Amino acid sequence: MAKYRLEEKPLRPHVVLGISCHVPDYRLCWSVNKGLGLELTRRREAITELVRGKELHYTVFEVKGRDGEARFALICNTCGNRRLLPGQKEADCFLVVDPETAELRPDLLDQLRRCDFVLTAFPVDISRSKSGHKLLLCDPDERTEDQDRRHPRPGKQLT
């Protein structure tokens, strides 16, 4: 019998920047759009987490490239008193940047720090975070059937 070996090319990690601010997510989005020259728009489907029988929705604003892949995603870290990444209490939002796009903009962190309403911005190492994978699952097309079963999309009936 033939043996097959699965060899995966390691993916380059996304660049994640934590943002501390004192305004609602839509105002921060406006400021980031203005400061970085982006066109972030709110996505219909938020990141949904089921905690103690309650659904928590974390807002996502994104810009997609020509190939349909998300190039920038601004993800809110708070929903009421809960956090998407509990270990990142100082971050109100995260800016997740595609690796190729990040290479083209080496001064992205400095530009982000100069945006209105941004108190501070800092790089976040999601490989050290227990729940850092939640930020990379922000693309609804990359959800698995198991994730749909645990966190159903609004209006979708699961069998």
HUKA-V246295 format. One record per residue. N is the residue number from 1. RES is the residue in three letters. PSI is psi in whole degrees, -180 to 180 (none if undefined). Layout:
N:RES:PSI + N:RES:PSI
This chain:
1:MET:139 + 2:ALA:143 + 3:LYS:137 + 4:TYR:142 + 5:ARG:128 + 6:LEU:117 + 7:GLU:118 + 8:GLU:134 + 9:LYS:131 + 10:PRO:133 + 11:LEU:141 + 12:ARG:135 + 13:PRO:147 + 14:HIS:152 + 15:VAL:124 + 16:VAL:126 + 17:LEU:127 + 18:GLY:142 + 19:ILE:129 + 20:SER:128 + 21:CYS:174 + 22:HIS:18 + 23:VAL:163 + 24:PRO:160 + 25:ASP:-36 + 26:TYR:-33 + 27:ARG:-37 + 28:LEU:-41 + 29:CYS:-45 + 30:TRP:-44 + 31:SER:-42 + 32:VAL:-40 + 33:ASN:-46 + 34:LYS:-44 + 35:GLY:-34 + 36:LEU:-4 + 37:GLY:38 + 38:LEU:175 + 39:GLU:60 + 40:LEU:133 + 41:THR:151 + 42:ARG:133 + 43:ARG:144 + 44:ARG:-44 + 45:GLU:122 + 46:ALA:169 + 47:ILE:124 + 48:THR:135 + 49:GLU:136 + 50:LEU:115 + 51:VAL:118 + 52:ARG:42 + 53:GLY:0 + 54:LYS:139 + 55:GLU:126 + 56:LEU:135 + 57:HIS:124 + 58:TYR:121 + 59:THR:142 + 60:VAL:128 + 61:PHE:138 + 62:GLU:160 + 63:VAL:129 + 64:LYS:148 + 65:GLY:-175 + 66:ARG:-29 + 67:ASP:1 + 68:GLY:-5 + 69:GLU:145 + 70:ALA:125 + 71:ARG:-41 + 72:PHE:140 + 73:ALA:126 + 74:LEU:114 + 75:ILE:127 + 76:CYS:136 + 77:ASN:-8 + 78:THR:146 + 79:CYS:100 + 80:GLY:-124 + 81:ASN:-1 + 82:ARG:157 + 83:ARG:143 + 84:LEU:-45 + 85:LEU:96 + 86:PRO:-26 + 87:GLY:-8 + 88:GLN:64 + 89:LYS:-24 + 90:GLU:-10 + 91:ALA:124 + 92:ASP:-31 + 93:CYS:164 + 94:PHE:139 + 95:LEU:112 + 96:VAL:124 + 97:VAL:135 + 98:ASP:142 + 99:PRO:-40 + 100:GLU:-39 + 101:THR:-38 + 102:ALA:-35 + 103:GLU:-32 + 104:LEU:-16 + 105:ARG:75 + 106:PRO:-22 + 107:ASP:23 + 108:LEU:-43 + 109:LEU:-42 + 110:ASP:-40 + 111:GLN:-40 + 112:LEU:-40 + 113:ARG:-27 + 114:ARG:-8 + 115:CYS:149 + 116:ASP:148 + 117:PHE:-8 + 118:VAL:114 + 119:LEU:-45 + 120:THR:156 + 121:ALA:143 + 122:PHE:151 + 123:PRO:145 + 124:VAL:129 + 125:ASP:99 + 126:ILE:-14 + 127:SER:-23 + 128:ARG:-11 + 129:SER:139 + 130:LYS:-36 + 131:SER:24 + 132:GLY:-24 + 133:HIS:-22 + 134:LYS:-32 + 135:LEU:-31 + 136:LEU:-10 + 137:LEU:22 + 138:CYS:-12 + 139:ASP:117 + 140:PRO:-24 + 141:ASP:-16 + 142:GLU:8 + 143:ARG:140 + 144:THR:169 + 145:GLU:-36 + 146:ASP:-40 + 147:GLN:-36 + 148:ASP:-35 + 149:ARG:-42 + 150:ARG:-36 + 151:HIS:80 + 152:PRO:150 + 153:ARG:150 + 154:PRO:134 + 155:GLY:-2 + 156:LYS:124 + 157:GLN:131 + 158:LEU:143 + 159:THR:none
